[in-house]
Amino acid sequence: MRSRHVITTGTAADVATLRWAWAQEDSPDAVLEDLPAESFVADVTSWMQQRSVWTAHRDGSAAGMVCLTQHQRMPSPVARSGGIWGYLGHLYVLPAARGHGIGRALIETVLAEARRQEYAKVVLSPTELSIPLYRRCGFSDDHSLMLWRP
């Protein structure tokens, strides 16, 4: 039986706590305090002003998050060449909460918002591990991107 989870607009405190946990998971040798510092929460607050962020709560605690950043194409005199699109990012679910449908519910929340805003598309940069989940949610491969790194 799956636990119930509730998706809400993310708060800076919840998002900072989840990002802190994610950093600890990705960098187990990093020395981090048990809870995010106040300055980190302030940084997250500033970062959240430029995007929509949702958190999933399971058993009363934040268990996952996702964000959607809106991009607007330059206006053009050619019909239908403008418009807005979104970038889905920072999908994260605490290890203990995985396998309960939280990731899928967060993705579905992003896609519902994209439909509501009439986005032309939603793009993302998946990890190898996340590709099957995104495919189950209707995403397909598109190899039209290029990357530059200094």
C-alpha positions in Angstrom: 0.0 0.0 0.0 1.3 3.4 -0.9 1.5 6.2 1.6 -0.5 9.3 0.9 1.4 12.4 -0.2 0.4 16.0 -0.7 1.9 18.3 -3.2 2.1 22.0 -2.3 3.9 25.2 -3.3 7.3 24.8 -1.8 8.5 26.9 1.1 12.1 28.1 1.3 12.6 26.2 4.5 11.4 22.9 3.0 13.3 23.4 -0.3 16.5 24.2 1.6 16.1 21.2 3.8 15.6 18.9 0.8 18.5 20.5 -1.1 20.7 20.0 1.9 19.7 16.3 2.0 20.4 15.9 -1.7 23.8 17.5 -1.3 24.6 15.0 1.5 23.5 12.1 -0.6 25.5 13.3 -3.7 28.6 14.1 -1.6 28.8 11.8 1.4 32.3 13.0 2.3 31.2 16.6 2.4 31.1 18.1 5.9 27.6 19.6 6.4 25.7 20.6 9.5 22.6 18.6 10.2 20.3 21.5 9.1 20.7 24.2 6.5 22.3 27.4 7.7 20.1 30.5 7.8 22.2 32.1 5.0 21.5 29.0 2.8 17.8 29.4 3.4 18.1 33.0 2.3 19.9 31.9 -0.9 17.2 29.4 -1.6 14.5 32.1 -1.0 16.2 34.3 -3.6 16.6 31.5 -6.1 12.9 30.5 -5.7 11.8 34.0 -6.9 12.7 33.1 -10.5 10.8 29.8 -10.7 7.8 27.7 -9.5 8.7 25.1 -6.9 6.6 22.4 -5.4 7.2 20.1 -2.6 5.7 16.7 -1.7 4.8 16.0 1.9 4.6 12.4 3.2 3.5 11.7 6.7 3.7 15.4 7.5 7.2 16.1 6.3 8.8 17.4 3.1 9.8 14.3 1.1 10.5 15.6 -2.4 10.6 18.7 -4.7 10.6 19.8 -8.3 10.9 23.2 -10.0 9.7 24.7 -13.3 11.5 27.6 -14.8 9.7 29.6 -17.5 11.4 30.7 -20.6 9.9 33.1 -23.2 11.0 33.1 -26.8 11.8 36.3 -28.5 8.7 37.8 -30.2 8.7 37.3 -34.0 6.5 38.6 -36.8 6.3 34.9 -38.0 3.2 33.3 -36.6 3.6 30.7 -33.9 7.4 31.2 -33.6 7.1 32.9 -30.2 5.7 31.5 -27.0 6.8 30.2 -23.7 8.3 26.9 -22.6 9.5 25.4 -19.4 12.5 23.7 -17.9 11.8 21.0 -15.4 14.6 20.7 -12.9 15.7 19.7 -9.4 13.4 16.7 -9.1 14.5 15.1 -5.9 12.8 12.6 -3.5 14.4 11.6 -0.2 15.7 8.0 -0.4 13.3 6.7 2.3 10.3 8.1 0.3 11.2 6.7 -3.1 9.0 4.1 -4.7 5.8 5.6 -3.4 4.8 7.6 -6.5 6.1 11.0 -5.3 8.4 11.6 -8.2 5.6 10.9 -10.7 3.2 13.1 -8.7 5.7 16.0 -8.8 6.2 15.6 -12.5 2.5 15.5 -13.1 2.2 18.8 -11.1 4.7 20.4 -13.4 3.0 19.2 -16.5 -0.4 20.4 -15.3 1.0 23.8 -14.7 2.6 23.7 -18.2 -0.8 22.9 -19.7 -2.5 25.6 -17.7 0.1 28.2 -18.9 -0.1 26.8 -22.5 3.6 26.1 -22.7 4.9 25.0 -26.1 7.1 22.3 -24.5 8.8 21.3 -21.3 12.4 20.2 -21.4 14.8 18.6 -18.9 18.2 17.1 -18.5 17.7 13.6 -17.0 20.1 11.4 -15.2 20.5 7.8 -16.6 18.5 6.6 -13.5 15.6 9.0 -14.1 15.1 8.4 -17.8 12.5 5.5 -17.3 10.5 7.7 -15.0 10.4 10.6 -17.4 9.5 8.2 -20.3 6.6 6.8 -18.2 5.4 10.4 -17.7 5.3 11.0 -21.5 8.7 12.6 -22.2 10.7 11.4 -25.3 14.3 11.7 -26.3 15.3 14.8 -28.3 19.0 15.0 -29.2 18.9 18.5 -30.5 20.8 20.2 -27.7 24.5 21.0 -27.6 26.6 21.9 -24.6 29.5 24.1 -24.0 31.6 24.1 -20.8 34.5 26.4 -20.0 
